[in-house]
Amino acid sequence: MADLRVLADATPLLGRRTGIGRYTASLVGELASLVDLRLIGFTTRGWRELRSVAPAGARVVGPPVPARVLRSMWSRGPLPPVELLAGTSDVVHGTNFVLPPSARAGGVVTVHDLAFLDEPSEAPGLEALVRASVRRAAAVCTPTEAVADAVGTRLGVEQSKIVVTPLGVDREWFDAEPDAELRQRLPADYLLFVGADGPRKDLPGLLRALDEQLPPLVVVGPGEPGHDGRVQRIGYLPDPQLRSVVAGARALVLPSRDEGFGLPALEALACGVPVVCSDIPALREVTGGHAELFRYGDAEGLRAALHRALDAGAPEAGRTHAARFTWRACAEATLRAYRMAADR
């Protein structure tokens, strides 16, 4: 399908990459060799940067336009169509919840999770945009079957329109090792939390579960570095440093109320680190029986799961499981959605 013209929203490639930024970067890196890929950034500040981060084989198109203005217009109707900004294409892919309206192109939108329904104050106005996007889309991509079920139930999307596109694990994770220089700044043994300190991640619940027999906690994510008792925050890390910090952890902990995929859990398994996570549908699906699970919000259950993980270590089967998730497979599943959109 190299002649299929695909326009993808590449705005998540700009700035410090969160999970959606990493998804978008890895996906377009694979798609560039599979389709005629054009990338557009809905921004003014980082617009020029997109050319330097675009993968080989992809073409950056469109003028600098602020996302806020476009989202405000798109929340009221299908104008302006994206063709006015980027020219014609066969398929338009909204990689980050919002599908730009188009005059002719088939639409595909990725819905990563439904946190915007449960915590609307964290993303004002997003619900209306997502509902409009899934109505316009010929295909809706989700990272897990769990999110696919929720999208069908809570957004009213027909299952025939949904394509599950599991995320991948970069090969570098399987060879990751602790970095000696970084280790000098960290405890000799530590538990690890990776992510933003938002309500659905339940970092406070993890702090309540810690006891003196457990290693101290290292937190990687947005925010200022610093110490607070047995908790060390080290801020945002680029991917190479993040891999080293994960590889050196005694266990990675995801105490989330909700996840769309939970990529840090799979990455930790890839480098042989035990995983402890809440027993919620997406994390059960992704970890595939290779994590210690506990009931969300149960501090005693989390504490017991942490002790079990440290006693047991990480079986090699976890690495084998993680190796089944590749970005090429994600791209090929996404191509199925593109075919649905192009053939609508």
N, C-alpha and C positions, 0 to 999 in steps of 0.2 A: 504493500500500500504506500510505496514511496511517493506516488503521485497525489496522495490525499493531502490537501492543504488544510493544516490545522493551526488555528490561532489560540494560543494559551496565555492565560493571565499569569505573568511572571513577576508580579509585584512582590510575592513572598520571598523572592531571591534577594531582595534589597535589605540592607541593614543586618543586624544580628539575627541569625536564623533560629527560629523556634522549630517545633516539630513540623509545622506546616511548611516552613521554609525549606527544611531538609527534605521533606516529601517532594516538594515542587522541584528542587534542584536535582534530586536523583531521578525523578520521573522524566523530566525534560532531557536529562543527559542520555537516557536510553531511547527516548522517542526521536531524538535528532537523527538517528540512523534508520528510523522506520517510516517516517512520514516527512512531508515537506512542512517543516515546523517554523512558525513565526511566533515571536514572543512580544507581548505588549506589557508595559508597566504603567499602572494608573497612579501616577505620582508626578510631582514637579521637582521635589528636592533631590531625589536619587535617580532621576531619569537617565542621566548620562552613564551612571554606574552599570546599568543593565547591560550595556554593550561589552563591558569587561568581564562580566560573570556569565554571559550566555555561553552554552556549550558549542563546540565546533559543529557546524552543520545547521545551526539555527540562525534565523534572521530576526533582528529586532526591528519592529515597525511602530508607527504611531507617534504623535506629538506628546509633549508633557502635559498631562491633564490631571488635576487633583482628584483623588478618589472620592473625597467628601462631596464634591460638587456632583460628580457622576452618580454616586449612590443616592443622593438626594433626588436627582432627576429620575433615576430608575425606580425609586420607590413609588413614584407617582405614575409611571407609565413606561412604555417601551422605547422611549426617545432619550438621547439619540441612539440609533442603532450603531453597533460597534464598527460596521463597515465604513462609517463616516470618519472613523479614527484610524482604521488599520487596513482598509481595502477589503477585497473579497477573500473568502475562504470557504471551504466545504464544511468545516466543523469549528465551533468555538467552544473552548473548555474553560469554565470557571473553576480554577483549582482551589479556591478558598471560599466556599459557601455561596458566592454570588456569581450568577451567570449573566454576563452582559447581553442585553437584548440584541437580536440581529434581524436583518431584513430577509436574508435568504439562508444563511448557514444553519446547519443543525446544531442544537445545543447540548452540551454535556456539562454537568456540574458535580463537583465532589463535595459531599456533606461529611465532614470528618467526625462529628459527634452532634449531640443535641443539647449541649450545655447552655446554649442561648435560650432554650425554652425554660430551663430550670433556674437560671440566673440571668434574667433579661437585663438587669441593671448593669451587668458587666459588658454588654454589647447592645446599647440602645439602638433600636431600629432594625437590628439584624433579622429578627423573626420575620418581619414583613418582606424583607428582601429575599430571604431564603424560601419562603412560601411561594413568592412570585417566580423565583428561579426554578424550583422543582416543577411548577406548573408548565413553564416554558420549555423545559428540557425534554429532549427525546430520550435521554438516558441519565440516570443518577448514579454516580460512583460512591461506594462506601468502603471503608477500610476493613470492615468485619461483617460477618453475618449478624452479629448482635446489633450493629448500627443499622444494617439493612432492615431488620425486623422493626426497629424503633422508627425508622423513616416511614415504613409502610403504615405502621399503626398511628403514629403521632402527627405525621405530615400528610397522610392520606395518599401516598404514592403507590401506584400499582406495582406489585412485585416484578412484573414483566419488564418494567422500566429500570429496575435496579441491577447494577453490576457490582459484585464485590471484587475489590482490587487490593488484596493484602499488600502491605508495605514490605520493603526488603531490608536486609542487613548488609551494610557495606563490608566487603571482604577484609578490610583493615581491622575490623573488630575481632576476627578470629586469631589475629597475630598480636593483639594489643598486650602490652606489658607495662607495669608501673614505671614511671619516669623517676630517676634518682633525684633530680633537682626538685621536682614537685613533691616527692615524698618527704623532703626536709621541711616542707611547710605544712605537712599533715600529720595527724597522729599515726603511731606505728600500726595500730589496728583501728578501723573505723567502719561504721555503717554509712550508707550513702543514699541520699534523696536527690533526685534530679528533676527539676521542674520549677514552675512559677508557684509562689506561695499564695494560691487562690483558694477559695472556699471548697471547691470540689476535690482538691488534692489532699486536704486534711492533714497538713503538716502539724497542726496543734494536736491532733489525735496521736500522731507518731511520737511527739514529745512526751505525751502523758504515758505512753507505753514503755518508755526507756527506764531501765533500772541500773543499779551500780554494777551488776555482773555483765552488762552488755557494753560493747565498745562505744566510744563517743560517736556523735553524728556529724557528718560533713554534708552540707547543703550546697548544691550547684544550681545556679539559676539567676534570674534577674535580681538585682539588689546589691547593696554595698557589702563588701567583705567585712568580716568581724567575728569576734568570739562572744558567746553568751553562755557561760558555764561550760557544759560538755557539748555544746553545739558550735561548730565552726562553719561560717558561711564564706564561700570563696568566690561568689559572683558568677558571671557568665564565663564560659570557657570555649575557645575554638575546638573544633572536632578532634584534632590530634591530642590536645591536652585532656579533653573530656574522656577519650578512650583510655588514656593512661590512668586517670583517676578512678574510672570504673573498674579497670583491671586490677587495681590495688585494693579494692574494697573487700571486706569480709562478706558483705551481703548488700544488695540493692533493695530498697523498700519503696513500694508504691501503695500507699494507704488510701487510694482515691475512692471517692464516692461514685465517680463516673469516668470512663475513658472511652475514646473511640477506637484506639488500638493499643497504646501502651508500648511504644517502640523502645523506650529504655529497658524494659524487662527483657525483650528479645535480644537487645544488644549485650546486656549483662550475661545472659545465657551463652551468647556467642564467645565471650572471652572467659568462660568458666567460672563465673561469679554466681553464687546462690541468689535466688530471687524470692522475696516475700511480698505478696500483694493481696489486696482485698478480693474477696470472692464475688466478683461481679462478672456479668456475661462476657464482655470484651476481653478481660484479662484471663478468664478461664479458657476462652477460645484461643488466644494468642500463645499463652504459655503451655497449653497442651499437656497438663499434668506434670510439668517440670518445675513448678514453683510451690512454695509453702503458702497456702491460702488461709485467710481468716475472715470472719464476718466484719463487714465495714462498720466502723464505729465502736468495735469491741476492743478496748485497750488491753484487757487481760488476754484475749485471744491473739492479738498482735504480738504481745510480749512472748507468749508461748511459741508462736510461729517463728519469731526471731531466734529464740534459743534452739528450736529444732533445726533451723537452717544452718546455724553455726556449728551444731554438733554433726550434722550430716555432710556438709560441704556440697559442692556442685558436681553431680554425676556427668560423665561424658555424654550421656544421652541428651542433655540439655543443649550442648553444642551441635549435635546432630540434628536436633529439632530446629534450632535456629537457622541452620544451613539450608533448610527447605524454603526459606523466605528470601527471594531475590528481587532486585529492582527490575530485571528483565521480565520476570513473571508478572510483576505489577504493570509494566508497560504493555505487555501482551494482553492482559486482562482489560486494560484501558482501551486498547485498540478495538476490542469487541464493542465497547460503548461507542467508540467513534463510528464503527460500521453501522450500528443501530441508528445513530444520528444522521449519518450521510444517506442512509437508505430510507429515511422516514417517509 
